């Protein structure tokens, strides 16, 4: 034991001299036996260990300096083997490799590392030096030290390049500490009953050990709970004298984004008017019944945009079990809240627009129908309980529920609960008007084109509509066709003179002149489109 006094503090360094001396005695014994037998084993060390006491003194000095390590990488080899050409050099190369793999104290202190990694490596190095030489424990410690040393150097290289963003991430992760959790729980905008439930979970979490299996499950539960909006709302109140101006703004926005749908627009105006007169009135349940592609999703998005409310969509197609909506019990490993609660969390407010797509597909299940009845009953859904948060009450009564259906649900109770409006399909004339006034301008904007740069004559618009499959009431396929045409036209307008394509026009496009999509040009741009559509399905479209 070596004692060093610094100021008023005494620091003790203990080295394993007993183990080291034992190892040296074994090596001397091997050398003595080697004098009588050429095939005996000797220690192929770089240093002469004939003066054992001097070596021990030097080792002690090196331990005190912390600048060099004890030479312990010894290999017992027969003397006859050492006489073979190249063997001694191979052994020395192996020893040199091991020396570079194990960092010294000097390496750890002088190499650029993050402070936390440097401190960890210094601690491990101290433990490594105290292990018994030529032991399995020392070998494992050497491998661990080497692995952490390499990882620390690589992490510092990454940190050096992205220091700012890593510091921000580490700062954000600190918000999940227990102290931060406590503050967020106390600041929640919710009832004392809900706050009490969450705080009791927090106290239980504090009493558990981090190695406990339930610790992280409980911390995850609290993390989900404090993200719930509870009583947080998006302010939509307006003074009475501004109601008329707001309704006019809503009407203009709906007319700008939706063609036709007079009955739907009027019903939305009625809902908004009622909400303006009585902000505390419970939310609405509006069902939109119509074929695919007639604009039901657009209606819901327009409502959210014009009222400046958050919007979330849940697609019922493919849902097999009610727990996907209502959540999974907390006791199960990997359980999470249901889609209803997750949508609320993403909204960050309890008065957003929740769009439920393909509503009639899940209504056929008795279990699902029962859940949906409770979901749409504004006399009950102000105390909604998710299976994951079975002790918390969640208010859904301020949500705007918009249901999308291809046909009315078979369950009579559900049909009576939802006020449904038929969204009619479009005639050929309607589709031509939608193409010219809505779809084409939208596609131009997507490709940074103006009306002066790209023009679609009326005969070409008619031809596009008449290429649609017969009996299709919506405009989804028409929108895909417009995207294909505008995408190819944009490419030809910008690069047609330097790149050869299968859809190139007979007369190259002139960037200084408007690109006219005449009937011959349209045929060229839509060449093979029907085949591609059949191959990819209704949703397949590579031109975004």
RAKARA-V542658 format. One record per pair of residues at least 24 apart in sequence whose C-alpha atoms are under 8 Angstrom apart, sorted by sequence separation. I is the first residue (numbers start at 1). J is the second residue. D is the distance in Angstrom with one decimal. If there is no record, write none. Layout:
i: <I & I>
j: <J & J>
d: <D & D>
This chain:
i: <121 & 198 & 503 & 24 & 73 & 247 & 314 & 376 & 436 & 247 & 435 & 489 & 121 & 198 & 24 & 45 & 121 & 178 & 45 & 432 & 44 & 45 & 243 & 313 & 432 & 43 & 44 & 312 & 43 & 44 & 43 & 44 & 243 & 432 & 42 & 43 & 312 & 431 & 41 & 42 & 69 & 117 & 268 & 312 & 454 & 41 & 42 & 68 & 240 & 311 & 489 & 41 & 42 & 67 & 68 & 240 & 258 & 310 & 428 & 485 & 488 & 40 & 41 & 66 & 67 & 68 & 114 & 188 & 238 & 310 & 428 & 39 & 40 & 66 & 67 & 113 & 237 & 310 & 443 & 447 & 38 & 39 & 66 & 102 & 113 & 189 & 190 & 258 & 312 & 314 & 316 & 317 & 373 & 377 & 439 & 443 & 447 & 485 & 38 & 39 & 112 & 181 & 185 & 189 & 190 & 257 & 258 & 310 & 311 & 312 & 313 & 314 & 315 & 316 & 317 & 373 & 376 & 449 & 484 & 485 & 38 & 103 & 114 & 181 & 184 & 189 & 237 & 309 & 310 & 311 & 312 & 313 & 314 & 315 & 316 & 369 & 372 & 376 & 440 & 444 & 484 & 102 & 103 & 113 & 189 & 309 & 310 & 311 & 312 & 313 & 314 & 315 & 316 & 319 & 435 & 439 & 443 & 447 & 102 & 112 & 309 & 311 & 313 & 317 & 359 & 373 & 431 & 435 & 34 & 101 & 254 & 257 & 316 & 317 & 322 & 341 & 350 & 351 & 354 & 356 & 358 & 359 & 360 & 364 & 369 & 103 & 316 & 322 & 350 & 352 & 353 & 354 & 355 & 356 & 357 & 358 & 359 & 360 & 363 & 364 & 427 & 44 & 176 & 321 & 351 & 352 & 353 & 354 & 355 & 356 & 357 & 358 & 360 & 363 & 364 & 426 & 435 & 254 & 304 & 338 & 350 & 351 & 352 & 353 & 354 & 355 & 356 & 357 & 358 & 360 & 361 & 363 & 425 & 426 & 253 & 304 & 322 & 337 & 338 & 350 & 351 & 353 & 355 & 360 & 425 & 426 & 303 & 337 & 338 & 359 & 360 & 13 & 337 & 363 & 336 & 337 & 253 & 300 & 335 & 300 & 250 & 463 & 487 & 249 & 250 & 330 & 460 & 484 & 487 & 297 & 329 & 330 & 453 & 460 & 326 & 327 & 328 & 329 & 330 & 455 & 457 & 459 & 460 & 484 & 326 & 327 & 328 & 453 & 454 & 455 & 456 & 457 & 459 & 483 & 72 & 326 & 327 & 453 & 454 & 455 & 456 & 457 & 477 & 480 & 483 & 2 & 72 & 452 & 453 & 454 & 455 & 456 & 460 & 454 & 323 & 283 & 236 & 236 & 234 & 285 & 283 & 282 & 300 & 297 & 296 & 221 & 23 & 23 & 20 & 16 & 19 & 20 & 228 & 15 & 16 & 19 & 283 & 288 & 292 & 15 & 16 & 229 & 234 & 282 & 283 & 284 & 285 & 286 & 287 & 288 & 289 & 290 & 291 & 14 & 16 & 217 & 228 & 229 & 232 & 233 & 234 & 282 & 283 & 284 & 285 & 286 & 287 & 288 & 289 & 290 & 228 & 232 & 233 & 234 & 281 & 282 & 283 & 284 & 285 & 286 & 287 & 288 & 289 & 290 & 227 & 231 & 232 & 233 & 234 & 283 & 284 & 285 & 287 & 289 & 229 & 230 & 231 & 289 & 228 & 229 & 230 & 227 & 229 & 296 & 294 & 294 & 287 & 289 & 294 & 285 & 286 & 287 & 288 & 289 & 290 & 291 & 294 & 285 & 286 & 287 & 288 & 289 & 290 & 291 & 285 & 286 & 287 & 288 & 289 & 290 & 291 & 286 & 288 & 290 & 264 & 263 & 264 & 261 & 261 & 225 & 230 & 231 & 230 & 259 & 294 & 295 & 293 & 294 & 257 & 292 & 293 & 294 & 291 & 292 & 293 & 294 & 291 & 293 & 292 & 197 & 197 & 194 & 194 & 194>
j: <145 & 222 & 527 & 49 & 98 & 272 & 339 & 401 & 461 & 273 & 461 & 515 & 148 & 225 & 52 & 73 & 149 & 206 & 74 & 461 & 74 & 75 & 273 & 343 & 462 & 74 & 75 & 343 & 75 & 76 & 76 & 77 & 276 & 465 & 76 & 77 & 346 & 465 & 76 & 77 & 104 & 152 & 303 & 347 & 489 & 77 & 78 & 104 & 276 & 347 & 525 & 78 & 79 & 104 & 105 & 277 & 295 & 347 & 465 & 522 & 525 & 78 & 79 & 104 & 105 & 106 & 152 & 226 & 276 & 348 & 466 & 78 & 79 & 105 & 106 & 152 & 276 & 349 & 482 & 486 & 78 & 79 & 106 & 142 & 153 & 229 & 230 & 298 & 352 & 354 & 356 & 357 & 413 & 417 & 479 & 483 & 487 & 525 & 79 & 80 & 153 & 222 & 226 & 230 & 231 & 298 & 299 & 351 & 352 & 353 & 354 & 355 & 356 & 357 & 358 & 414 & 417 & 490 & 525 & 526 & 80 & 145 & 156 & 223 & 226 & 231 & 279 & 351 & 352 & 353 & 354 & 355 & 356 & 357 & 358 & 411 & 414 & 418 & 482 & 486 & 526 & 145 & 146 & 156 & 232 & 352 & 353 & 354 & 355 & 356 & 357 & 358 & 359 & 362 & 478 & 482 & 486 & 490 & 146 & 156 & 353 & 355 & 357 & 361 & 403 & 417 & 475 & 479 & 79 & 146 & 299 & 302 & 361 & 362 & 367 & 386 & 395 & 396 & 399 & 401 & 403 & 404 & 405 & 409 & 414 & 149 & 362 & 368 & 396 & 398 & 399 & 400 & 401 & 402 & 403 & 404 & 405 & 406 & 409 & 410 & 473 & 91 & 223 & 368 & 398 & 399 & 400 & 401 & 402 & 403 & 404 & 405 & 407 & 410 & 411 & 473 & 482 & 302 & 352 & 386 & 398 & 399 & 400 & 401 & 402 & 403 & 404 & 405 & 406 & 408 & 409 & 411 & 473 & 474 & 302 & 353 & 371 & 386 & 387 & 399 & 400 & 402 & 404 & 409 & 474 & 475 & 353 & 387 & 388 & 409 & 410 & 64 & 388 & 414 & 388 & 389 & 306 & 353 & 388 & 355 & 306 & 519 & 543 & 306 & 307 & 387 & 517 & 541 & 544 & 355 & 387 & 388 & 511 & 518 & 385 & 386 & 387 & 388 & 389 & 514 & 516 & 518 & 519 & 543 & 386 & 387 & 388 & 513 & 514 & 515 & 516 & 517 & 519 & 543 & 133 & 387 & 388 & 514 & 515 & 516 & 517 & 518 & 538 & 541 & 544 & 64 & 134 & 514 & 515 & 516 & 517 & 518 & 522 & 517 & 387 & 351 & 307 & 308 & 309 & 376 & 378 & 378 & 402 & 404 & 404 & 330 & 133 & 134 & 132 & 129 & 132 & 133 & 341 & 129 & 130 & 133 & 397 & 402 & 406 & 130 & 131 & 344 & 349 & 397 & 398 & 399 & 400 & 401 & 402 & 403 & 404 & 405 & 406 & 130 & 132 & 333 & 344 & 345 & 348 & 349 & 350 & 398 & 399 & 400 & 401 & 402 & 403 & 404 & 405 & 406 & 345 & 349 & 350 & 351 & 398 & 399 & 400 & 401 & 402 & 403 & 404 & 405 & 406 & 407 & 345 & 349 & 350 & 351 & 352 & 401 & 402 & 403 & 405 & 407 & 348 & 349 & 350 & 408 & 348 & 349 & 350 & 348 & 350 & 423 & 423 & 424 & 418 & 420 & 425 & 417 & 418 & 419 & 420 & 421 & 422 & 423 & 426 & 418 & 419 & 420 & 421 & 422 & 423 & 424 & 419 & 420 & 421 & 422 & 423 & 424 & 425 & 421 & 423 & 425 & 421 & 421 & 423 & 423 & 424 & 389 & 394 & 395 & 395 & 434 & 473 & 474 & 473 & 474 & 438 & 473 & 474 & 475 & 473 & 474 & 475 & 476 & 474 & 476 & 476 & 391 & 392 & 391 & 392 & 393>
d: <7.1 & 6.7 & 7.5 & 7.9 & 7.6 & 7.8 & 7.3 & 7.9 & 7.3 & 7.5 & 7.1 & 7.6 & 7.3 & 7.3 & 7.6 & 7.9 & 7.1 & 7.6 & 5.8 & 6.3 & 6.3 & 7.6 & 7.7 & 7.8 & 6.2 & 6.2 & 5.9 & 6.0 & 5.9 & 6.4 & 4.7 & 6.8 & 7.0 & 6.4 & 5.3 & 6.5 & 7.7 & 6.7 & 5.6 & 5.6 & 6.6 & 6.0 & 7.7 & 7.0 & 7.9 & 5.1 & 6.1 & 6.6 & 7.9 & 6.7 & 7.6 & 4.4 & 6.5 & 6.9 & 7.7 & 7.7 & 7.6 & 5.3 & 7.0 & 7.4 & 6.6 & 5.4 & 6.5 & 7.9 & 6.2 & 7.8 & 7.5 & 7.1 & 7.0 & 7.9 & 7.9 & 5.3 & 6.7 & 5.9 & 5.4 & 6.6 & 6.6 & 7.5 & 7.1 & 7.8 & 7.3 & 6.1 & 7.0 & 6.6 & 6.3 & 7.5 & 5.5 & 7.6 & 7.8 & 7.6 & 7.0 & 7.7 & 7.6 & 7.6 & 6.3 & 6.1 & 7.1 & 5.9 & 5.9 & 6.0 & 7.5 & 8.0 & 6.3 & 6.3 & 5.5 & 7.9 & 7.4 & 7.9 & 5.9 & 6.4 & 5.9 & 6.3 & 6.0 & 5.9 & 6.1 & 6.3 & 7.0 & 7.7 & 7.8 & 6.8 & 6.2 & 7.8 & 6.1 & 7.9 & 6.8 & 5.5 & 6.7 & 7.3 & 4.8 & 4.8 & 5.1 & 4.6 & 5.1 & 4.7 & 5.5 & 7.5 & 7.7 & 7.8 & 6.7 & 7.0 & 7.6 & 7.0 & 7.2 & 5.6 & 6.3 & 5.1 & 6.2 & 6.1 & 6.2 & 6.0 & 6.1 & 6.4 & 6.2 & 7.2 & 7.7 & 7.0 & 6.6 & 6.9 & 5.6 & 7.2 & 6.6 & 7.6 & 7.2 & 6.6 & 6.1 & 7.5 & 6.9 & 7.9 & 7.8 & 5.9 & 7.9 & 7.4 & 6.9 & 7.5 & 6.9 & 7.3 & 7.2 & 8.0 & 6.8 & 7.3 & 7.6 & 5.9 & 5.8 & 7.3 & 7.4 & 7.3 & 6.5 & 5.5 & 6.8 & 7.7 & 6.0 & 6.0 & 6.1 & 6.2 & 6.1 & 5.6 & 5.5 & 7.5 & 6.2 & 6.8 & 7.4 & 8.0 & 7.9 & 7.5 & 4.8 & 5.4 & 4.7 & 5.1 & 4.8 & 4.9 & 4.8 & 5.2 & 6.9 & 7.5 & 7.1 & 5.4 & 8.0 & 6.6 & 7.4 & 6.9 & 6.2 & 4.6 & 6.2 & 6.2 & 6.2 & 6.0 & 6.1 & 6.9 & 7.1 & 6.5 & 7.9 & 6.9 & 4.5 & 6.3 & 7.5 & 6.0 & 7.4 & 6.7 & 7.8 & 6.3 & 6.9 & 7.3 & 7.4 & 4.8 & 5.9 & 7.9 & 7.9 & 7.2 & 7.7 & 7.7 & 7.8 & 7.9 & 5.2 & 7.9 & 6.3 & 7.4 & 6.9 & 7.4 & 7.4 & 6.6 & 5.9 & 7.8 & 6.3 & 7.8 & 8.0 & 7.4 & 7.0 & 7.9 & 7.8 & 7.7 & 5.2 & 5.0 & 7.9 & 6.1 & 8.0 & 5.7 & 5.4 & 4.8 & 7.5 & 6.7 & 7.3 & 8.0 & 5.5 & 5.7 & 5.2 & 5.0 & 5.3 & 7.0 & 5.6 & 6.1 & 6.1 & 6.8 & 7.4 & 6.2 & 7.0 & 6.0 & 5.4 & 4.4 & 4.8 & 5.1 & 5.2 & 6.7 & 7.0 & 6.8 & 6.8 & 8.0 & 7.6 & 5.8 & 5.9 & 6.3 & 6.3 & 7.2 & 7.0 & 7.7 & 7.8 & 7.9 & 7.0 & 7.6 & 6.7 & 7.1 & 7.7 & 6.7 & 6.5 & 7.4 & 6.4 & 7.8 & 7.4 & 7.9 & 7.5 & 7.9 & 5.8 & 6.5 & 7.7 & 7.3 & 5.9 & 6.7 & 5.6 & 7.4 & 7.0 & 5.9 & 7.3 & 6.9 & 6.1 & 5.3 & 4.7 & 7.2 & 6.5 & 6.4 & 5.8 & 6.0 & 6.2 & 6.4 & 5.3 & 7.6 & 6.8 & 7.7 & 6.8 & 6.3 & 7.5 & 4.8 & 7.8 & 5.4 & 5.1 & 5.0 & 4.8 & 5.0 & 4.5 & 5.0 & 4.8 & 4.9 & 5.2 & 5.2 & 5.5 & 6.6 & 7.8 & 7.8 & 5.1 & 5.9 & 6.0 & 6.1 & 6.0 & 6.1 & 5.4 & 6.7 & 5.9 & 7.6 & 6.2 & 5.8 & 7.8 & 7.3 & 7.9 & 7.5 & 7.2 & 5.7 & 5.2 & 7.5 & 6.7 & 6.9 & 7.1 & 5.1 & 6.6 & 7.8 & 6.1 & 7.6 & 7.1 & 7.3 & 6.0 & 6.7 & 6.0 & 7.9 & 6.0 & 5.7 & 5.7 & 6.0 & 6.0 & 7.9 & 7.4 & 5.5 & 5.2 & 4.1 & 5.2 & 4.8 & 4.9 & 7.8 & 6.2 & 5.9 & 6.1 & 6.1 & 5.6 & 6.2 & 6.8 & 7.6 & 6.3 & 7.1 & 6.7 & 7.6 & 7.4 & 6.7 & 7.6 & 7.8 & 6.3 & 7.8 & 6.8 & 6.6 & 6.9 & 7.7 & 7.5 & 4.4 & 7.3 & 7.6 & 4.1 & 6.3 & 6.5 & 5.8 & 5.3 & 7.7 & 6.5 & 4.7 & 7.6 & 7.0 & 7.3 & 7.8 & 5.5 & 7.0>
